[in-house]
Amino acid sequence: MQHDFTHVKDALTERQSRSRSKAKLEVIGDILTAIASKDLGPVEGFIHEDAEMAIHGFGPGVRRSNGRAEILKALEQNFEAITDQKPVMEAMVEGDAEVAVKFSETGTMRESGQKYSARAVIWFTFEDSKIRKIEEFASLSF
């Protein structure tokens, strides 16, 4: 099942014309597009070798990962655990080295078949034009 982040990429592209920091928004857009197409290969180049990822509050899946390889493996495992994912980007805020994206999302847990609804904020911190830290705060309901 592919994840449809096309509208997110479109919204990010629109914001780029107004952004003083296009590189960060392009990275986020490219990552979401890669996830949507289930091709995490391109994501590797956007993540810092020593990156960290922490996920707080979202059902099953990898909660913490350290290093690029571990993060890529965790992303693959986590997205394989859900189907029919329908994310909607609600807001985005950027700072000098950060981008925070607020999402709402519905989908189905693959193993149980249980439908879910989630709201999340994903905080991306950049270093040397690469993502150094990913922190997601989510509220999940079934």
Buried (B, 14 or more C-beta within 10 A) or exposed (E): EEBBBEEBBEBBEEBBEEBEBBEBBBBBBBBBBBBBBEEBEEBEEBBBEEBBBBBEEBBEBBBEBEBBEBBBBBBBEBBEBBEBBEBEBEEBEBEEEBBBBBBBBEBBBBEEEEEBEBBBBBBBBBEEEBBBBBBBBBEBEE
